[in-house]
Amino acid sequence: MQTRHFQIIAWVLLGLCIAATVVPIGLRPHASLPANADRALAFAALGFAFGLAYPRRWLMVCLFLLLAAFSIESLQFLAPSRHPGLPDAMIKATGAIVGVAAAQALVFVLGRRSGRLS
């Protein structure tokens, strides 16, 4: 899959994370996981997608996703049924960084297997 595909996937996932975070609580998608695991996994997937979309800009991606996690959580102040919190934002930010790290590890391994370092 080309980088452009991952870019599209990453930006769509960001939109979905924003929507899931801001919509009224009754419209929020529910998983069978605990809320913190749900948050962490969603943002880990987001970080993984952005890490693959922009593999040479991992630091910028990490900073962007840190800002995004806290900004998206802050958007909950606009929704009366939602309750923003610093711990929730920290869990999202941590998940995003773990996702970027996993993507970088994959890029490194695939680069070594193909005989070149990325």
N, CA and C of each residue as an Amber inpcrd file, in Angstrom:
protein
   354
   0.8450000  -1.1640000   0.0000000   0.0000000   0.0000000   0.0000000
   0.8970000   1.2360000   0.0000000   0.5190000   2.2250000  -0.7470000
   1.3280000   3.4320000  -0.8610000   1.0540000   4.3970000   0.2840000
   1.9980000   5.2930000   0.5020000   1.8740000   6.2860000   1.5620000
   0.5990000   7.1000000   1.4110000   0.2180000   7.4100000   0.1810000
  -0.9920000   8.2160000  -0.0530000  -2.2290000   7.5340000   0.5240000
  -2.3010000   6.2150000   0.4170000  -3.4330000   5.4800000   0.9960000
  -3.4620000   5.6440000   2.5110000  -2.2980000   5.5530000   3.1390000
  -2.2370000   5.7220000   4.5850000  -2.5920000   7.1470000   4.9910000
  -2.2440000   8.1130000   4.1650000  -2.6100000   9.4990000   4.4640000
  -4.1270000   9.6580000   4.4800000  -4.7800000   9.0990000   3.5000000
  -6.2450000   9.1800000   3.4480000  -6.8480000   8.4740000   4.6610000
  -6.3600000   7.2850000   4.9620000  -6.8630000   6.5260000   6.1070000
  -6.6510000   7.3120000   7.3990000  -5.4650000   7.9030000   7.5600000
  -5.1460000   8.6410000   8.7810000  -6.0890000   9.8180000   8.9790000
  -6.3280000  10.5950000   7.9310000  -7.1870000  11.7680000   8.0660000
  -8.6500000  11.3780000   8.2770000  -9.0760000  10.2870000   7.6680000
 -10.4430000   9.8010000   7.9090000 -10.5750000   9.3350000   9.3640000
  -9.5730000   8.6120000   9.8610000  -9.6070000   8.1730000  11.2570000
  -9.6210000   9.3600000  12.2160000  -8.8790000  10.4110000  11.8800000
  -8.8990000  11.6050000  12.7270000 -10.3100000  12.1970000  12.7650000
 -10.9600000  12.2720000  11.6210000 -12.3330000  12.7680000  11.5790000
 -13.2690000  11.9100000  12.4070000 -13.0930000  10.6040000  12.3320000
 -13.9380000   9.6950000  13.1130000 -13.6800000   9.8520000  14.6140000
 -12.4190000  10.0460000  14.9920000 -12.1050000  10.2520000  16.4070000
 -12.7150000  11.5520000  16.9140000 -12.6660000  12.5860000  16.0880000
 -13.2850000  13.8570000  16.4730000 -14.7900000  13.6580000  16.6470000
 -15.4080000  13.0110000  15.6830000 -16.8560000  12.7950000  15.7440000
 -17.2340000  11.9710000  16.9700000 -16.5130000  10.9010000  17.2300000
 -16.8390000  10.0370000  18.3690000 -16.6380000  10.7510000  19.6970000
 -15.7300000  11.7090000  19.7290000 -15.4460000  12.4290000  20.9610000
 -16.4420000  13.5420000  21.2200000 -16.9780000  14.1410000  20.1830000
 -17.7920000  15.3520000  20.3270000 -19.2920000  15.0830000  20.2990000
 -19.7290000  14.0300000  19.6250000 -21.1740000  13.7930000  19.5210000
 -21.7790000  13.5660000  20.9060000 -23.0740000  13.7980000  21.0540000
 -23.7140000  13.5100000  22.3440000 -23.4780000  12.0660000  22.7650000
 -23.4190000  11.8510000  24.0590000 -23.0400000  10.5530000  24.6070000
 -23.9070000   9.4120000  24.0820000 -25.1690000   9.6810000  23.7950000
 -26.0560000   8.6410000  23.2820000 -25.7310000   8.2040000  21.8590000
 -25.0690000   9.0500000  21.1010000 -24.7000000   8.7290000  19.7200000
 -23.2870000   8.1810000  19.5980000 -22.5540000   8.1890000  20.6880000
 -21.1730000   7.7200000  20.6770000 -21.1400000   6.2150000  20.4590000
 -20.2330000   5.7380000  19.6150000 -20.1110000   4.2820000  19.4410000
 -19.6160000   3.6440000  20.7440000 -20.1780000   2.5030000  21.0860000
 -19.7930000   1.8230000  22.3220000 -19.1330000   0.5040000  21.9760000
 -18.0320000   0.2500000  22.6370000 -17.3190000  -1.0180000  22.4770000
 -17.5140000  -1.8200000  23.7530000 -17.1940000  -3.0780000  23.7030000
 -17.3150000  -3.9140000  24.8950000 -16.0960000  -3.7520000  25.8050000
 -15.1840000  -2.8700000  25.4030000 -13.9870000  -2.6150000  26.1920000
 -14.2560000  -1.5370000  27.2390000 -13.4480000  -1.4930000  28.2830000
 -13.5380000  -0.3590000  29.2030000 -13.2330000   0.9420000  28.4590000
 -13.7730000   2.0490000  28.9460000 -13.6430000   3.3300000  28.2460000
 -12.1920000   3.7180000  27.9990000 -11.3190000   3.5150000  28.9780000
  -9.9160000   3.8940000  28.7910000  -9.2230000   3.0450000  27.7330000
  -9.5400000   1.7610000  27.6930000  -8.9670000   0.8940000  26.6620000
  -9.4810000   1.2960000  25.2850000 -10.7510000   1.6400000  25.2240000
 -11.3610000   2.0920000  23.9790000 -10.6510000   3.3520000  23.4600000
 -10.4490000   4.3170000  24.3460000  -9.7580000   5.5570000  23.9720000
  -8.3400000   5.2670000  23.4990000  -7.6270000   4.4890000  24.2840000
  -6.2230000   4.2040000  23.9670000  -6.0990000   3.4730000  22.6310000
  -6.9420000   2.4880000  22.4000000  -6.8630000   1.7280000  21.1520000
  -7.2480000   2.5730000  19.9410000  -8.2630000   3.4190000  20.0920000
  -8.6670000   4.2810000  18.9810000  -7.5290000   5.2190000  18.5950000
  -6.8860000   5.8160000  19.5880000  -5.8060000   6.7480000  19.2790000
  -4.5150000   6.0240000  18.9070000  -4.3320000   4.7840000  19.3480000
  -3.1920000   3.9980000  18.8860000  -3.3460000   3.6860000  17.3960000
  -4.5560000   3.3510000  16.9870000  -4.8090000   3.1230000  15.5570000
  -4.5850000   4.4020000  14.7650000  -5.0300000   5.5200000  15.3280000
  -4.8130000   6.8140000  14.6800000  -3.3170000   7.1040000  14.5630000
  -2.5740000   6.9030000  15.6320000  -1.1270000   7.1260000  15.6090000
  -0.4250000   6.2000000  14.6360000  -0.8600000   4.9440000  14.5900000
  -0.2700000   3.9800000  13.6600000  -0.5000000   4.4210000  12.2200000
  -1.7120000   4.8510000  11.9210000  -2.0300000   5.3000000  10.5620000
  -1.2120000   6.5390000  10.1950000  -1.1360000   7.5120000  11.0990000
  -0.3430000   8.7090000  10.8100000   1.1480000   8.3760000  10.7340000
   1.5930000   7.4360000  11.5590000   2.9990000   7.0180000  11.5120000
   3.3680000   6.3820000  10.1850000   2.4480000   5.6320000   9.6000000
   2.6930000   5.0340000   8.2860000   2.4890000   6.0430000   7.1570000
   1.6110000   7.0050000   7.3870000   1.3320000   8.0170000   6.3620000
   2.4960000   8.9860000   6.2050000   3.1630000   9.3000000   7.3080000
   4.2650000  10.2750000   7.2950000   5.4620000   9.6850000   8.0510000
   6.0670000   8.6110000   7.5210000   7.0970000   7.8850000   8.2740000
   8.3750000   8.6890000   8.5480000   8.6970000   9.6310000   7.7230000
   9.9200000  10.4170000   7.9410000   9.6850000  11.6360000   8.8190000
   8.4430000  11.8690000   9.1860000   8.0880000  13.0330000  10.0130000
   7.4870000  12.5890000  11.3410000   8.0430000  11.5580000  11.9270000
   7.4640000  10.9660000  13.1210000   7.3950000  11.9480000  14.2910000
   8.3950000  12.8030000  14.4500000   8.3630000  13.7480000  15.5610000
   7.2360000  14.7690000  15.3780000   7.0990000  15.2800000  14.1690000
   6.0180000  16.2210000  13.8780000   4.6560000  15.5400000  14.0640000
   4.5510000  14.2900000  13.6430000   3.3090000  13.5300000  13.8100000
   2.9950000  13.3620000  15.2980000   4.0060000  13.0360000  16.1040000
   3.7870000  12.8960000  17.5530000   3.2960000  14.2060000  18.1590000
   3.9340000  15.2960000  17.8090000   3.5210000  16.5980000  18.3430000
   2.1060000  16.9540000  17.8930000   1.8080000  16.7070000  16.6240000
   0.4740000  16.9760000  16.0990000  -0.5790000  16.1590000  16.8390000
  -0.3090000  14.8770000  17.0480000  -1.2940000  14.0140000  17.6990000
  -1.4370000  14.3260000  19.1860000  -0.3650000  14.7780000  19.8260000
  -0.4820000  15.2360000  21.2160000  -1.4150000  16.4420000  21.2870000
  -1.1840000  17.3900000  20.4080000  -2.0440000  18.5760000  20.3580000
  -3.4790000  18.1790000  20.0040000  -3.6250000  17.2580000  19.0570000
  -4.9540000  16.8100000  18.6450000  -5.6900000  16.1350000  19.8000000
  -5.0150000  15.2900000  20.5560000  -5.6660000  14.5790000  21.6600000
  -6.2320000  15.5650000  22.6820000  -5.4450000  16.5590000  23.0420000
  -5.9110000  17.5320000  24.0340000  -6.9590000  18.4710000  23.4420000
  -6.7990000  18.8230000  22.1820000  -7.7820000  19.7070000  21.5330000
  -9.1180000  19.0110000  21.3440000  -9.0780000  17.7760000  20.9110000
 -10.3090000  17.0200000  20.7000000 -11.0390000  16.8240000  22.0260000
 -10.2870000  16.5140000  23.0700000 -10.9100000  16.3610000  24.3880000
 -11.5290000  17.6870000  24.8300000 -10.8750000  18.7880000  24.5370000
 -11.4010000  20.1170000  24.8970000 -12.6870000  20.4420000  24.1540000
 -12.8580000  19.8890000  22.9610000 -14.0880000  20.1240000  22.2050000
 -15.3250000  19.6090000  22.9350000 -15.1220000  18.7040000  23.8780000
 -16.2600000  18.1680000  24.6320000 -16.9330000  19.2350000  25.4900000
 -16.2440000  20.3470000  25.7390000 -16.8800000  21.4440000  26.4690000
 -18.0730000  21.9930000  25.6890000 -18.0940000  21.7820000  24.3730000
 -19.1880000  22.2680000  23.5300000 -20.4130000  21.3570000  23.5720000
 -20.2410000  20.1470000  24.0400000 -21.3410000  19.1750000  24.0920000
 -21.7880000  19.0140000  25.5490000 -23.0260000  19.4010000  25.8640000
 -23.4710000  19.3620000  27.2640000 -23.4870000  17.9630000  27.8850000
 -23.6440000  16.9240000  27.0860000 -23.7160000  15.5730000  27.6560000
 -22.3370000  14.9320000  27.8160000 -21.2980000  15.6220000  27.4100000
 -19.9460000  15.0550000  27.4860000 -19.1930000  15.6730000  28.6540000
 -18.1910000  14.9650000  29.1400000 -17.4300000  15.4140000  30.3020000
 -15.9400000  15.3110000  29.9980000 -15.3350000  16.3990000  29.5250000
 -13.9080000  16.3540000  29.2060000 -13.0660000  16.2200000  30.4720000
 -11.9300000  15.5870000  30.3150000 -11.0390000  15.4350000  31.4610000
  -9.5980000  15.2860000  31.0280000  -8.6970000  15.8080000  31.8360000
  -7.2720000  15.7040000  31.5470000  -6.8000000  14.2490000  31.4920000
  -7.2500000  13.3730000  32.4080000  -6.8160000  11.9660000  32.3020000
  -7.2360000  11.3170000  30.9750000  -8.4200000  11.6500000  30.4800000
  -8.8740000  11.0950000  29.1950000  -7.9640000  11.5710000  28.0640000
  -7.6110000  12.8460000  28.0860000  -6.7210000  13.3890000  27.0540000
  -5.3470000  12.7360000  27.1270000  -4.8740000  12.4820000  28.3280000
  -3.5560000  11.8490000  28.4870000  -3.5670000  10.4170000  27.9700000
  -4.6650000   9.7070000  28.1940000  -4.7850000   8.3350000  27.6800000
  -4.7950000   8.3520000  26.1530000  -5.5320000   9.2910000  25.5660000
  -5.5720000   9.4160000  24.1100000  -4.1910000   9.7510000  23.5590000
  -3.5080000  10.6900000  24.1960000  -2.1790000  11.0940000  23.7340000
  -1.1910000   9.9280000  23.8340000  -1.2540000   9.1880000  24.9260000
  -0.3710000   8.0320000  25.0940000  -0.6400000   6.9740000  24.0310000
  -1.9040000   6.7040000  23.7760000  -2.2520000   5.7450000  22.7310000
  -1.7170000   6.1790000  21.3780000  -1.8340000   7.4640000  21.0720000
  -1.3460000   7.9780000  19.7890000   0.1610000   7.7900000  19.6610000
   0.8990000   8.0940000  20.7220000   2.3600000   7.9590000  20.6820000
   2.7530000   6.4900000  20.5340000   2.0610000   5.6080000  21.2280000
   2.3300000   4.1700000  21.0920000   2.0750000   3.7270000  19.6510000
   1.0100000   4.2360000  19.0440000   0.7140000   3.9000000  17.6510000
   1.7920000   4.3820000  16.6970000   2.2770000   5.5900000  16.8920000
   3.3560000   6.1220000  16.0420000   4.6200000   5.2800000  16.2270000
   4.9290000   4.9210000  17.4720000   6.1130000   4.0960000  17.7400000
   5.9990000   2.7310000  17.0610000   4.8230000   2.1470000  17.1040000
   4.6140000   0.8530000  16.4390000   4.7850000   0.9820000  14.9250000
   4.2910000   2.0770000  14.3680000   4.4450000   2.2990000  12.9240000
   5.9160000   2.4770000  12.5720000   6.6450000   3.2120000  13.3890000
   8.0680000   3.4120000  13.1240000   8.8360000   2.0990000  13.2280000
   8.4660000   1.2600000  14.1840000   9.1020000  -0.0540000  14.3040000
   8.8360000  -0.8910000  13.0550000   7.6080000  -0.8590000  12.5690000
   7.2710000  -1.5970000  11.3520000   8.0460000  -1.0610000  10.1490000
   8.1130000   0.2420000  10.0160000   8.8670000   0.8500000   8.9080000
  10.3310000   0.4390000   8.9850000  10.8960000   0.4330000  10.1910000
  12.2920000   0.0440000  10.3660000  12.5100000  -1.4100000   9.9730000
  11.6430000  -2.2960000  10.4530000  11.7820000  -3.7240000  10.1480000
  11.6190000  -3.9720000   8.6480000  10.6280000  -3.3670000   8.0410000
  10.4200000  -3.5570000   6.6010000  11.5700000  -2.9690000   5.7980000
  12.1290000  -1.8580000   6.2710000  13.2860000  -1.2610000   5.6080000
  14.4980000  -2.1640000   5.6790000  14.7040000  -2.8080000   6.8120000
  15.8380000  -3.7350000   6.9710000  15.6380000  -4.9840000   6.1180000
  14.4030000  -5.4510000   6.0450000  14.1340000  -6.6620000   5.2560000
  14.3520000  -6.4070000   3.7690000  14.0900000  -5.1870000   3.3330000
  14.2850000  -4.9050000   1.9130000  15.7060000  -4.4640000   1.5900000
  16.5620000  -4.4240000   2.6260000  17.9600000  -4.1080000   2.3840000
  18.2760000  -2.6240000   2.4360000  17.3310000  -1.8210000   2.9020000
  17.6130000  -0.3880000   3.0200000  17.1180000   0.0870000   4.3730000
  17.7360000   1.0990000   4.8810000  17.3030000   1.6950000   6.1430000
  16.4400000   2.8890000   5.8500000  15.3050000   2.9950000   6.5330000
  14.3990000   4.1420000   6.3330000  14.7030000   5.2180000   7.3240000
